[in-house]
Structures are given as C-alpha cells and as structure tokens.
Amino acid sequence: MNESELHNLFGVAESRGMDPLAVVESLYINGRQIYLHFEEEQMGIMVFDGAEESEELIEYRISARKVYPLTPDSRVELADALNKNLEKKELKIRVAWEDVKSKVFGHYYIKVTVDLKSELVVDYEDFRFIPPPSAYQTAPESMHPVPPENKIFVKYEDIVIPRKLKPHTAYVVVAKTIMKIDRGTAWNGLVNLAQKSKGQTEVKLPGRGKIFLRRVRLNPGKEILYSHEQFDYDKPENLPDGVNIFNSTSFNTSWTDHK
C-alpha cells in the first residue's frame, strides 16, 4: 500500500457527511482495517503478552511514512475514543518483521500515542465499504439541510403513544401506522438518534417524546440504552439506576407483533 492510496479518516468522514465513528464501524463490520500513518518518526513502547507493568519498558522507533494496522483490541479502544471525542489516545499497532536469511517472520506489538485527527488513515480500496457521499453534508454545518430521516422525525416527534412503557414499542406504532416507513429505515433512524443524543442531549422520539439515548459501545448498531435523565454509561450490563436497554431483536419482535 503506497501513500497515494491512504486517506485521512476524518477527511473521509467529512466528505461523506458521516461521523468518524460511523466510518470506523462501517469498516469494522465488513472486516476492514483502520491504519496509522506518521509523518514523522515516533517512539512507542513494545508490548509483550504476560508482561508485568512493573517490568522495564522497551522503546521502539516507529518509522515515518509507513502504514501500521491497529490491533483488534485497539480497534475497540479507538471506537471508544471517537465516541468520547478525544483528540489523542494510546493505541497498539502491529509492526511486521522478517528474517530473510532464515525465512522467519512475525509481528511486534507497539503502543503509541496517536493524534486521532491527523494520523488515522483509510485505504482507498476500502471506500466501497463506506456509504457514498451524502448530498446533505456539502456545506458548512449551519447550512446543512436536514437528512430525510431526520425530517421525518421532526414531523412526528411530538406524537406520544399512551400506555406504551418501552420507547421502541411506542416508536414502532408511529413508524408503522403514521410514518409508514419500513423496518430497516425505522431502526437506522433510531440508531442515528441515539448517536445524536449520546446520553447527554435530550432528543424527541416519535411515540415516546423526550428521552436520552445512547448506543452500546461494543455493539453500537444492535443495542441502545435509554433514560429520562442524562447518563454517561455505554455497557449492556450492570446498568445504573434509571438506565434501561433494548436491542434490535426486541425492536424486530415489536415490529412483527404490531399489526
């Protein structure tokens, strides 16, 4: 892979009108990689399985203008960092080595501090796994027209279905009988609304009204947390008081059950 095939992750996200985290998730779901690319030489720390933290650290010089894939555990850490809008994060990369004479090869694992906005890159060949550029994000933010799914939400967000205890069941009633959208569109709209809320911004969900939503960090497209108050939690277990959860399976069941 040469440098001409590399594109800055944040630049790709902006060109497609997407959140950088959404780009990362699109690539992960399709088994693709996120890479690091440094313009200048960096110093990292070698990581060894089973090594104690108290053991002496071994530094490793990371060459500039080369491409390094993230390790699987750091992909999760990257998603968490993007979700929290961090600027820098310690991540682990895989650095290949080879003994030509003995024909033995392998990898080193190096931990390095990453400037997320400038050093995360995407392979051009993986663009086909990312949703195409959106016509709704070509101007400065103040001039962006509202995407169609958000327009639909605005139109119906003040509708409240009484006696529906769970937000997704109330939303299903409105989505099927009034909005008249298909199940996939309805679920994707709900996921997008949860990403907008992030547990911190109050949003209006058709059928339920005002609510705080947040996607589960390790399963962002399948599980959604909700509460009537702000919350800072993104795991599916050991839920704090007042925070509950639903998933795509329960949503699909409600969709099928509602005639």
HELIX and SHEET records of a PDB file:
HELIX    1   1 GLU A    3  GLU A    5  5                                   3    
HELIX    2   2 LEU A    9  SER A   15  1                                   7    
HELIX    3   3 PRO A   20  ILE A   29  1                                  10    
HELIX    4   4 PRO A   72  ASN A   83  1                                  12    
HELIX    5   5 LEU A  116  GLU A  119  1                                   4    
HELIX    6   6 TYR A  124  PHE A  129  5                                   6    
HELIX    7   7 GLU A  141  MET A  143  5                                   3    
HELIX    8   8 PRO A  148  TYR A  156  1                                   9    
HELIX    9   9 PRO A  167  VAL A  174  1                                   8    
HELIX   10  10 ALA A  175  MET A  179  3                                   5    
HELIX   11  11 ARG A  183  SER A  197  1                                  15    
HELIX   12  12 SER A  248  ASP A  257  1                                  10    
SHEET    1   A 4 LEU A   6  ASN A   8  0                                        
SHEET    2   A 4 LEU A 120  ASP A 123 -1                                        
SHEET    3   A 4 TYR A  35  HIS A  37 -1                                        
SHEET    4   A 4 VAL A  67  PRO A  69 -1                                        
SHEET    1   B 4 GLU A  59  ILE A  62  0                                        
SHEET    2   B 4 GLN A  42  MET A  46 -1                                        
SHEET    3   B 4 VAL A 104  ASP A 115 -1                                        
SHEET    4   B 4 LYS A  88  ASP A  99 -1                                        
SHEET    1   C 4 VAL A 203  LEU A 205  0                                        
SHEET    2   C 4 GLY A 209  ARG A 215 -1                                        
SHEET    3   C 4 GLU A 223  SER A 227 -1                                        
SHEET    4   C 4 ASN A 244  ASN A 247 -1                                        
END                                                                             
